[in-house]
Amino acid sequence: MEFQDAEKHYTAARKLALKEYMKNVSNGHMGYLPFLEGVLKNVDIISEINIGLVEIPLKKIIGTYTHSRSISFAHNFMPLLPPSTEFAQKWKALCGIHLSEGIREPIKVYEYLNWFYVIEGNKRVSVLKYFDGYSIPGKVARLLPRKDENNPETLLYYEFLEFNKKTGINCIWFSRPESFRELTRRLEKLEPPNRNYEDRFAYFVSSIYLVFRKIYHELGGGQLPITTGDAFLEYVRIYGMPSEIDEENLRQKLRLFLTELEQMSRDRTADIQTRPAQEQEAGLISAIGTLVWPKRKLKAAFIYAKNARQSGWTYSHEMGRAHVEKTLKEQVETVYFDETPEGDEAYDILKKAAESGNDIIFATSPAFLNATLKAALEYPGARFLNCSETHSYKHVNTYFGRIYEARFLAGVAAGAATRSDVIGYVGTNPVPGVVSGINAFALGARMVNPSAKVRVAWTNAWDDGMRAEEASSRLIQSGADIISHHDTLSNREFSDEYGVYTVVCNIDKKSCAPNEYIAVPVWNWGIFYERILRSILNETWKNIADIVGKGHKPINFWWGMDSGIVDFFYSRRLVPRETQKLLELLKRMIISGDFHPFTGPVCDIKGKVRIKRGSTATYGQISGMDWFVDGVEAE
């Protein structure tokens, strides 16, 4: 009976092999297993390390060591040779052993880039893969390639080696740099609920990751072009690292979250709305609408990280809310939540806003993004918008302004006014939206003053007055006679430093203070909020199930000076008259679309051409900017 079963299983396994072989060959790929001897051609291996006996996930075993062994198997490790061959008889014998007592004898493998290639035990692997086994013990020799700073694959592998050394985990893989280090930091805080688990890493694998993996693949996650590790890390960024998993609860969350993972993994671009839609156009609402319009006032909530007395950023959004209250008072009711903790803790406030019956919720800080997505997934009856630049989610629309346009003009004013040719720039966080603003400012300064240098000091915080003052002080000490600081004109009671200003210091520079204000980029959020809410009021929203369904693209609102959401003021007393004429001309041309601050040629600080002559930067180039233009000096 066991022989007949083995015969039947070999026939089935061979059918799987022939199907896989033909599929790969018809697509122009090799039909057989990869073999390590071929993979290692032209690879500089610096050492071979004996790791010892390791439990190897079968999904990580992808090939054989030699070509002669590889041609017995299709790409899925199923057997290709006819049933009458000696190879087939041995496979069937191993099948019988597996069915009766289990395969226990370790295989022998090479590990290269966290993939395993079999030296001895190919048929054992084949049998276990056929029966959908999870792992097999193996004696592992690691082949270590030379680290190449220009090769992302080897850099990621060396990051994995650090992770593997600390945790002993080899069943998880990522496709993006820094992911292993992020997971390590999260695992170091994990406390297993059962104190019998002395090894938190073993607990993580058995009780958290493998449970996640099972449910993720049951729901079809394996079809996405990302690793399960990528999906898991995105999940914990939104929901946090679970100490234990309730399978049904996880399944419910993952069903919704898979739509976001598909959006992220396939790198589907959002529809970028660069200017307000006409009120009669329905396209705007089909992109953001989620409600059936009720016969009552529309309720809108605004979530602030700080309060309007202490923060210029919050003040600018609060002025926008006040504008809505004034212009739409018969149709819109607003509420705000200030002093909201930045990060994951913002979820509780967002939850409160949703449960209070608000139809639309504006989360006004990029630091709220993960918490906003978590709330949006759990409260589909409300619509969530987050004030940030570079993200494309199905359940959360993002909005921002092309503030770099106004910063370019501010740079022109600063370049004309500086006497030391050193202009200081207080930067928040080195993310693309901030980097593009610094670059635009520097391009403007060097347009009128090719000798100007823009020196950057980071606060590493979105809205921290004390750190900003410290950064200003460092820049002044380094020779800057002009500082570019906060964007928004605001109440002097909570901000003595804003825009672009000159500084005055005592003789030894121990005490400096803002002196003359030259120019300032300005946010007019009221224009944005009014246009969005008017569009909602003038349309009947569809149900969210229709909006976030398959095929729907998210929308990012990215309005500029042509919409009025971004503006620019300057001092007619301090800016030279000829520079004023240039500023007025450039402002009109930016608004009309006849001039773009990022017009090539633009070179980075190493002299590499980033934007070619005659072309302008795309949205993708600006929203992903991770380089500085020539003339920028950043810490």
TORDRENTI-128724 format. One record per residue (C-alpha): x, z, y. Coordinates in steps of 0.1 Angstrom, whole numbers, padded with zeros to 4 digits, always signed. Last residue first. Layout:
<recs>
XZY;...
</recs>
This chain:
<recs>
+0253+0084+0686;+0243+0051+0702;+0262+0027+0725;+0242-0003+0734;+0259-0033+0752;+0254-0059+0725;+0220-0054+0709;+0214-0026+0684;+0202-0030+0648;+0173-0017+0627;+0145-0038+0641;+0116-0040+0615;+0087-0041+0640;+0107-0065+0662;+0118-0089+0635;+0084-0088+0618;+0066-0095+0651;+0088-0125+0657;+0118-0126+0680;+0120-0156+0703;+0138-0189+0698;+0158-0212+0720;+0191-0198+0711;+0190-0179+0679;+0180-0142+0675;+0203-0120+0655;+0236-0137+0664;+0264-0114+0651;+0287-0100+0678;+0292-0066+0662;+0269-0049+0688;+0241-0073+0680;+0237-0107+0695;+0206-0122+0712;+0205-0160+0719;+0177-0159+0721;+0145-0146+0738;+0137-0110+0730;+0122-0102+0764;+0096-0130+0760;+0087-0152+0790;+0059-0177+0796;+0033-0155+0779;+0012-0151+0810;+0018-0113+0811;+0055-0117+0804;+0058-0144+0831;+0040-0123+0857;+0062-0093+0849;+0093-0115+0851;+0084-0128+0885;+0075-0094+0899;+0108-0080+0885;+0129-0108+0899;+0113-0104+0934;+0120-0066+0932;+0156-0073+0922;+0160-0093+0954;+0146-0064+0974;+0169-0038+0958;+0151-0011+0938;+0151+0023+0957;+0124+0019+0983;+0101-0004+0963;+0101+0022+0935;+0089+0008+0902;+0058+0006+0882;+0052-0009+0848;+0021-0014+0826;+0010-0012+0790;-0026-0011+0779;-0033-0037+0806;-0041-0064+0781;-0014-0088+0792;+0010-0060+0793;+0009-0057+0755;-0015-0051+0726;-0004-0045+0691;-0035-0037+0671;-0027-0038+0634;-0053-0051+0610;-0056-0046+0573;-0063-0077+0551;-0094-0078+0529;-0087-0096+0496;-0102-0070+0473;-0125-0045+0491;-0116-0025+0521;-0144-0039+0543;-0172-0044+0518;-0168-0008+0505;-0166+0004+0540;-0202-0005+0547;-0206-0031+0575;-0207-0023+0612;-0234-0037+0634;-0218-0049+0666;-0219-0042+0703;-0212-0005+0700;-0181-0012+0678;-0167-0036+0703;-0174-0012+0731;-0154+0015+0711;-0124-0007+0707;-0124-0020+0743;-0128+0016+0757;-0101+0030+0735;-0076+0003+0744;-0082+0004+0782;-0082+0042+0782;-0047+0041+0766;-0030+0031+0798;+0006+0037+0789;+0032+0034+0817;+0068+0022+0819;+0086+0039+0848;+0109+0029+0876;+0134+0043+0901;+0127+0080+0905;+0153+0097+0927;+0170+0130+0920;+0165+0144+0885;+0187+0175+0881;+0223+0184+0872;+0241+0217+0869;+0275+0222+0852;+0285+0188+0865;+0318+0202+0879;+0309+0191+0915;+0272+0197+0914;+0250+0171+0899;+0224+0146+0911;+0206+0123+0887;+0190+0089+0891;+0157+0082+0874;+0141+0059+0849;+0107+0070+0835;+0101+0107+0833;+0117+0141+0839;+0101+0170+0857;+0073+0171+0831;+0048+0199+0825;+0038+0208+0861;+0048+0173+0872;+0015+0159+0859;+0022+0126+0843;+0036+0091+0847;+0043+0081+0811;+0074+0068+0794;+0096+0098+0792;+0134+0093+0798;+0158+0066+0810;+0187+0083+0827;+0209+0070+0855;+0243+0082+0866;+0256+0083+0830;+0292+0096+0827;+0294+0114+0794;+0282+0147+0810;+0251+0130+0822;+0244+0117+0787;+0248+0152+0771;+0225+0167+0797;+0198+0142+0791;+0200+0150+0754;+0196+0187+0761;+0166+0180+0783;+0150+0159+0756;+0157+0186+0730;+0138+0211+0752;+0109+0187+0759;+0102+0179+0723;+0078+0150+0716;+0087+0127+0687;+0118+0146+0675;+0153+0135+0665;+0163+0141+0701;+0188+0112+0701;+0213+0103+0728;+0218+0066+0737;+0243+0050+0760;+0232+0018+0776;+0263+0000+0790;+0261-0022+0821;+0289-0048+0828;+0265-0077+0825;+0244-0063+0854;+0212-0083+0862;+0204-0095+0826;+0225-0066+0813;+0199-0041+0823;+0170-0061+0809;+0187-0067+0776;+0195-0030+0774;+0159-0020+0780;+0147-0045+0753;+0173-0030+0729;+0162+0005+0735;+0126-0004+0730;+0133-0023+0698;+0152+0008+0685;+0122+0031+0693;+0098+0009+0674;+0123+0004+0646;+0130+0041+0639;+0159+0060+0652;+0138+0090+0664;+0133+0102+0700;+0158+0083+0722;+0170+0095+0756;+0187+0066+0773;+0217+0070+0796;+0229+0042+0818;+0266+0037+0824;+0275+0010+0849;+0288+0038+0872;+0268+0026+0902;+0235+0020+0885;+0206+0006+0905;+0205-0031+0894;+0209-0023+0858;+0182+0005+0860;+0156-0019+0876;+0163-0046+0849;+0161-0019+0822;+0127-0008+0835;+0116-0044+0831;+0127-0045+0795;+0110-0011+0790;+0078-0026+0802;+0079-0053+0775;+0092-0029+0749;+0059-0010+0753;+0042-0036+0732;+0014-0012+0725;+0003+0006+0694;-0025+0006+0669;-0028+0012+0632;-0058+0006+0609;-0061+0031+0580;-0079+0024+0547;-0063-0009+0539;-0029+0001+0551;-0002-0019+0570;+0024+0002+0587;+0049-0007+0614;+0036+0005+0647;+0020+0039+0650;-0011+0054+0666;-0033+0059+0636;-0069+0047+0632;-0094+0063+0608;-0129+0051+0601;-0154+0077+0588;-0177+0075+0558;-0148+0068+0535;-0137+0104+0536;-0112+0110+0508;-0091+0079+0512;-0092+0082+0550;-0080+0118+0548;-0050+0110+0527;-0042+0080+0550;-0044+0102+0580;-0021+0129+0564;+0005+0102+0557;+0003+0088+0593;+0002+0120+0613;+0038+0119+0623;+0031+0085+0639;+0010+0104+0665;-0024+0098+0681;-0047+0101+0652;-0079+0084+0664;-0110+0092+0644;-0141+0071+0643;-0176+0081+0631;-0172+0119+0637;-0196+0139+0616;-0179+0173+0617;-0166+0167+0581;-0144+0139+0594;-0129+0160+0622;-0124+0190+0599;-0106+0168+0574;-0083+0154+0601;-0076+0190+0611;-0068+0200+0575;-0047+0169+0570;-0024+0176+0599;-0004+0199+0576;+0011+0169+0560;+0033+0162+0590;+0028+0173+0626;+0007+0205+0631;-0022+0198+0654;-0019+0216+0688;-0048+0195+0701;-0082+0186+0685;-0103+0164+0707;-0140+0156+0710;-0159+0125+0721;-0195+0114+0725;-0201+0078+0731;-0232+0058+0742;-0244+0073+0775;-0209+0085+0785;-0193+0052+0779;-0173+0048+0812;-0167+0085+0819;-0162+0098+0784;-0141+0068+0776;-0118+0074+0806;-0115+0110+0796;-0103+0099+0761;-0077+0077+0777;-0065+0104+0800;-0062+0126+0769;-0041+0098+0753;-0017+0098+0783;-0016+0136+0784;-0007+0138+0747;+0023+0116+0754;+0032+0136+0785;+0032+0168+0766;+0029+0204+0779;-0004+0205+0798;-0020+0179+0776;-0016+0198+0744;+0006+0189+0715;+0001+0170+0683;-0032+0154+0694;-0061+0142+0672;-0089+0124+0691;-0124+0124+0676;-0151+0097+0683;-0189+0101+0678;-0211+0071+0685;-0243+0083+0701;-0274+0080+0682;-0295+0053+0665;-0269+0048+0638;-0247+0017+0634;-0240+0012+0597;-0204+0022+0594;-0170+0009+0583;-0159-0016+0610;-0122-0023+0615;-0116-0059+0605;-0152-0072+0605;-0154-0055+0639;-0126-0075+0654;-0137-0108+0640;-0172-0105+0655;-0162-0122+0687;-0187-0116+0715;-0166-0089+0730;-0136-0111+0733;-0108-0099+0711;-0081-0078+0728;-0046-0091+0725;-0018-0091+0700;-0040-0085+0669;-0016-0085+0640;-0034-0093+0608;-0015-0072+0583;+0012-0086+0561;+0010-0083+0523;+0043-0069+0510;+0030-0072+0475;+0039-0035+0468;+0024-0021+0500;-0010-0037+0497;-0011-0031+0460;-0002+0005+0465;-0030+0009+0490;-0056-0006+0467;-0041+0017+0439;-0048+0047+0461;-0086+0044+0455;-0084+0045+0417;-0054+0069+0420;-0074+0097+0436;-0102+0096+0409;-0076+0095+0381;-0057+0124+0396;-0088+0145+0396;-0096+0136+0360;-0061+0144+0349;-0057+0178+0366;-0020+0178+0371;+0004+0207+0377;+0028+0218+0404;+0017+0187+0423;+0042+0172+0448;+0023+0163+0480;-0008+0141+0484;+0004+0114+0507;+0042+0114+0502;+0034+0124+0466;+0016+0092+0459;+0042+0070+0475;+0068+0087+0453;+0047+0081+0422;+0042+0044+0430;+0079+0038+0435;+0086+0056+0402;+0061+0035+0384;+0082+0005+0395;+0068-0021+0418;+0054-0056+0413;+0019-0043+0404;+0006-0050+0370;+0017-0017+0356;-0008+0000+0380;-0037-0012+0358;-0058+0020+0357;-0044+0030+0323;-0009+0023+0337;-0014+0049+0365;-0031+0073+0341;-0001+0073+0317;+0025+0073+0344;+0010+0103+0362;+0009+0123+0329;+0045+0112+0323;+0055+0123+0358;+0038+0157+0358;+0038+0177+0326;+0066+0162+0306;+0090+0149+0333;+0084+0177+0358;+0087+0204+0332;+0121+0189+0321;+0132+0190+0357;+0119+0226+0363;+0141+0238+0334;+0132+0275+0327;+0097+0266+0316;+0083+0299+0302;+0074+0308+0337;+0043+0286+0335;+0032+0275+0370;+0064+0253+0373;+0079+0258+0408;+0089+0225+0425;+0111+0230+0456;+0142+0214+0441;+0120+0186+0428;+0111+0175+0464;+0147+0173+0474;+0156+0153+0443;+0127+0130+0449;+0140+0121+0483;+0175+0116+0470;+0162+0092+0443;+0142+0073+0469;+0172+0069+0493;+0174+0032+0486;+0143+0013+0473;+0135-0001+0439;+0131+0032+0421;+0135+0043+0385;+0123+0071+0364;+0130+0078+0327;+0166+0089+0332;+0162+0126+0342;+0192+0149+0336;+0183+0166+0369;+0215+0170+0389;+0237+0144+0371;+0208+0120+0369;+0201+0122+0406;+0238+0116+0415;+0239+0087+0390;+0207+0073+0405;+0223+0070+0439;+0252+0052+0422;+0227+0028+0408;+0210+0022+0441;+0244+0013+0456;+0251-0010+0426;+0218-0029+0431;+0222-0030+0469;+0255-0049+0467;+0274-0050+0500;+0287-0015+0497;+0301-0024+0462;+0307+0005+0438;+0327-0007+0408;+0306-0009+0377;+0304+0021+0353;+0297+0012+0317;+0280+0043+0301;+0283+0049+0264;+0252+0064+0248;+0245+0078+0214;+0207+0073+0211;+0175+0092+0204;+0144+0071+0206;+0116+0071+0232;+0079+0063+0240;+0066+0045+0209;+0043+0016+0213;+0041+0008+0176;+0058-0026+0182;+0084-0008+0205;+0092+0016+0176;+0097-0013+0152;+0119-0032+0176;+0140-0002+0185;+0147+0005+0148;+0155-0032+0143;+0181-0031+0171;+0198-0001+0157;+0235-0006+0164;+0250-0019+0197;+0218-0018+0216;+0217-0025+0254;+0203+0001+0277;+0194-0002+0313;+0203+0025+0338;+0227+0001+0357;+0246-0004+0324;+0241+0019+0294;+0257+0009+0261;+0239+0018+0229;+0241+0034+0194;+0209+0043+0176;+0200+0077+0165;+0184+0083+0130;+0149+0098+0133;+0125+0071+0124;+0092+0087+0113;+0081+0100+0079;+0057+0077+0063;+0047+0051+0089;+0082+0050+0104;+0099+0047+0070;+0075+0018+0061;+0083+0000+0093;+0120+0005+0086;+0115-0012+0053;+0096-0040+0070;+0124-0046+0095;+0149-0047+0066;+0129-0073+0047;+0126-0093+0079;+0163-0094+0085;+0168-0105+0048;+0147-0135+0056;+0113-0143+0039;+0091-0131+0068;+0106-0158+0092;+0129-0146+0121;+0114-0139+0155;+0112-0101+0156;+0096-0084+0187;+0120-0071+0213;+0098-0083+0242;+0122-0111+0251;+0120-0125+0216;+0143-0111+0189;+0167-0125+0163;+0186-0145+0189;+0198-0112+0205;+0220-0102+0176;+0244-0132+0178;+0245-0129+0216;+0261-0094+0214;+0252-0060+0230;+0214-0062+0226;+0187-0061+0251;+0161-0043+0272;+0161-0006+0263;+0146+0011+0294;+0110+0008+0282;+0121+0026+0250;+0128+0058+0269;+0162+0071+0257;+0166+0106+0244;+0204+0111+0249;+0232+0119+0225;+0267+0117+0241;+0275+0105+0276;+0308+0087+0267;+0320+0071+0299;+0335+0036+0301;+0353+0029+0333;+0359+0005+0362;+0337-0024+0351;+0342-0053+0375;+0314-0078+0366;+0323-0115+0364;+0305-0118+0330;+0289-0084+0322;+0254-0098+0317;+0266-0123+0290;+0283-0096+0269;+0252-0074+0275;+0227-0096+0257;+0193-0105+0271;+0167-0109+0244;+0156-0144+0235;+0133-0169+0252;+0156-0177+0281;+0135-0187+0311;+0122-0220+0323;+0085-0210+0324;+0078-0228+0292;+0107-0210+0275;+0094-0176+0286;+0058-0182+0274;+0070-0197+0242;+0092-0167+0233;+0065-0142+0242;+0039-0160+0219;+0065-0163+0191;+0074-0126+0194;+0038-0114+0194;+0031-0135+0163;+0062-0119+0148;+0049-0084+0154;+0016-0093+0137;+0033-0108+0106;+0057-0078+0105;+0027-0054+0107;+0009-0070+0078;+0040-0070+0056;+0046-0033+0065;+0010-0025+0056;+0013-0043+0023;+0045-0024+0016;+0028+0009+0024;+0000+0000+0000;
</recs>
